[in-house]
Amino acid sequence: MRTTEERAGFWSVAAGYATTELLVLWRMRTPLVFMFAVPATLALTLGSAVAGEGSHGRAMLGIAVMFSFTTTHYTGLALFREFGSNTWVRQALHRPPRGAFLLGKILPIAGIGLTQLSLFTTIAVVFYGTPVHGSVWQLLAVAVTLLGVSCAMGVVLYLVTADTSTFESLFYIFLITAGSVGGAIVPDGNLPALSRAVGVLTPHHWAL
């Protein structure tokens, strides 16, 4: 069992890595573009075309769910960054608690993802009248679970790939394919039977 001092050290290390990742994400700017500007543009310009007349809210939610999986991408890049920045030797010597290291890397990314899903859900409900059959807590549970799956996939892809180019190739294949068959772009009912059957296996389907 951990002592109070060990627990404090764990959270201190996690907070240190989280602060660093937030600064890196802010300096990059691209996560903000891909998680907010791109989904908003696609939802507003393609909404009725892909989801049927008067269903902008459904399209907005679907595209938001699809692009929430960019957290997979940024989780993997956060881990690869230690090698690209040549700081992995320092990490090996310092030997931070693995859980604290991973938590610090993931929490800022997951936080941005939760903000994105919350924002687009609010817009869909308030401005487009998308019906919600459940409480705010149920929506939060779905969002947190979705982001947990997404970030975990980033860790898995990092572990099975040798470099960022391979990682990114696999990520984009997953992002487009899973989003398409999972009903994030076109509602399930409008998809071919095979796509619907495959789509049931995606987290997008269950989140939507």
C-alpha atoms as one frame of an Amber mdcrd trajectory, in Angstrom:
protein
   0.000   0.000   0.000   1.314   3.451  -0.904   2.144   5.989   1.790   0.727
   9.522   1.717   4.118  10.815   0.551   4.243   8.327  -2.319   0.727   9.268
  -3.424   1.624  12.955  -3.295   4.726  12.243  -5.371   2.666  10.299  -7.911
   0.234  13.173  -8.464   3.040  15.733  -8.488   4.787  13.849 -11.303   1.510
  13.428 -13.218   0.752  17.155 -12.836   4.226  18.061 -14.090   3.849  15.990
 -17.266   0.288  17.249 -17.766   1.425  20.873 -17.561   4.174  20.213 -20.105
   1.729  18.518 -22.485  -0.731  21.404 -22.204   1.997  23.869 -23.145   3.058
  21.697 -26.077  -0.547  21.350 -27.318  -1.079  25.091 -27.022   2.113  25.818
 -28.949   1.176  23.302 -31.674  -2.274  24.875 -32.223  -3.173  22.091 -34.684
  -5.059  20.031 -32.035  -7.391  22.988 -31.571  -7.945  23.186 -35.327  -8.614
  19.473 -35.844 -10.792  19.083 -32.770 -12.858  22.269 -33.070 -12.528  24.202
 -36.340 -12.605  21.239 -38.757 -15.632  19.449 -37.171 -17.528  22.741 -36.974
 -16.837  23.518 -40.635 -17.827  20.027 -41.810 -20.986  19.961 -39.687 -22.145
  23.350 -40.940 -21.327  22.782 -44.615 -22.219  19.093 -45.007 -24.816  18.526
 -42.295 -28.000  18.333 -44.328 -26.270  16.623 -47.226 -25.004  13.648 -45.223
 -27.643  13.321 -42.511 -30.874  14.371 -44.208 -32.778  17.643 -44.305 -33.149
  19.381 -40.954 -30.692  17.105 -39.155 -27.734  19.411 -38.633 -27.708  18.476
 -34.964 -27.238  14.775 -35.741 -24.507  15.590 -38.247 -22.779  17.876 -35.780
 -22.761  15.177 -33.096 -21.577  12.518 -35.533 -18.689  14.575 -36.868 -17.760
  15.642 -33.315 -17.617  11.983 -32.253 -15.523  11.131 -35.297 -13.003  13.908
 -34.655 -12.898  13.228 -30.920 -10.736  10.286 -32.005  -7.968  12.692 -32.890
  -7.198  12.180 -29.187  -5.873   8.792 -30.363  -3.462  10.642 -32.616  -2.260
  13.144 -30.026  -1.856  10.463 -27.341   0.476   8.506 -29.611   2.393  11.627
 -30.620   2.815  12.603 -26.953   4.525   9.265 -26.337   6.625   9.373 -29.511
   7.679  12.934 -28.645  10.079  11.638 -25.998  12.117  10.059 -28.794  11.723
  12.912 -31.267  12.816  15.421 -28.628  15.585  13.074 -27.485  14.383  13.192
 -23.870  13.814   9.446 -23.506  17.252   8.948 -21.899  16.358  11.479 -19.222
  13.059   9.683 -18.600  14.857   6.348 -18.332  17.291   7.770 -15.786  14.613
   9.597 -13.820  12.323   6.542 -13.884   9.027   8.280 -13.083   6.098   6.098
 -11.985   4.696   4.638 -15.205   1.124   5.402 -14.213   1.948   9.035 -13.420
   3.872   9.422 -16.689   1.004   7.993 -18.741  -1.666   9.922 -16.848   0.206
  13.170 -17.312   0.526  12.525 -21.032  -3.139  11.602 -21.507  -5.138  13.896
 -19.201  -4.638  17.175 -21.145  -5.566  15.475 -24.415  -8.618  13.805 -22.888
  -9.607  17.136 -21.337  -9.572  18.861 -24.726 -11.582  15.966 -26.162 -14.185
  16.262 -23.398 -14.456  20.000 -24.023 -14.976  19.344 -27.732 -17.736  16.779
 -27.196 -19.441  18.958 -24.570 -19.380  22.020 -26.822 -20.775  20.311 -29.924
 -23.412  18.424 -27.930 -24.581  21.695 -26.387 -24.761  23.389 -29.803 -26.669
  20.443 -31.297 -29.197  20.395 -28.457 -29.657  24.147 -27.947 -29.496  25.465
 -31.510 -30.621  22.477 -33.602 -33.100  20.876 -31.239 -31.431  17.454 -31.166
 -33.483  15.338 -28.728 -31.644  13.970 -25.700 -33.075  10.885 -24.013 -31.033
  10.793 -20.833 -29.444  12.915 -18.129 -26.336  15.056 -18.306 -24.565  12.438
 -16.169 -25.360   9.717 -18.688 -23.980  11.867 -21.508 -20.863  12.545 -19.446
 -20.387   8.826 -18.783 -20.604   8.087 -22.527 -18.162  10.898 -23.381 -15.618
   9.837 -20.755 -15.854   6.196 -21.849 -15.441   7.176 -25.507 -12.369   9.267
 -24.741 -10.952   6.499 -22.567 -11.215   4.098 -25.497  -9.736   6.661 -27.878
  -6.704   7.465 -25.706  -6.146   3.781 -24.952  -6.082   3.126 -28.701  -3.372
   5.773 -29.017  -1.260   3.897 -26.467  -1.850   0.562 -28.235  -0.969   1.973
 -31.655   2.180   3.493 -30.150   3.192   0.114 -28.762   2.699  -1.761 -32.048
   4.338   0.765 -34.389   8.001   1.633 -34.750   7.758   5.244 -35.941   5.373
   8.157 -36.244   4.767   7.754 -39.992   3.492   4.177 -39.525   1.491   5.250
 -36.492  -0.170   8.116 -38.372  -0.968   5.940 -41.395  -2.771   3.384 -39.224
  -4.517   6.149 -37.298  -5.955   7.847 -40.389  -7.139   4.515 -41.791  -8.952
   3.878 -38.519 -10.321   7.434 -38.230 -11.935   7.457 -41.663 -13.042   3.815
 -41.834 -14.433   3.497 -38.315 -16.095   6.891 -38.508 -17.766   5.966 -41.812
 -19.127   2.535 -40.867 -19.826   3.597 -37.262 -22.500   6.060 -38.346 -20.531
   9.196 -37.534 -20.870  10.612 -41.054 -24.011   8.966 -42.432 -26.692   7.594
 -40.048 -26.651   3.814 -39.638 -29.982   3.375 -41.402 -28.577   4.837 -44.628
 -25.565   2.517 -44.754 -25.332  -0.793 -46.684 -26.034  -3.926 -44.634 -22.373
  -4.972 -44.482 -21.291  -1.539 -43.279 -23.960  -1.595 -40.569 -22.790  -5.025
 -39.397 -19.152  -3.885 -39.199 -20.161  -0.573 -37.670 -21.629  -2.276 -34.606
 -18.055  -3.184 -33.638 -16.895   0.457 -33.529 -17.004   2.720 -30.451 -18.542
   5.445 -32.633 -21.703   3.365 -33.095 -22.220   2.838 -29.378 -21.421   6.438
 -28.488 -23.917   7.792 -30.973
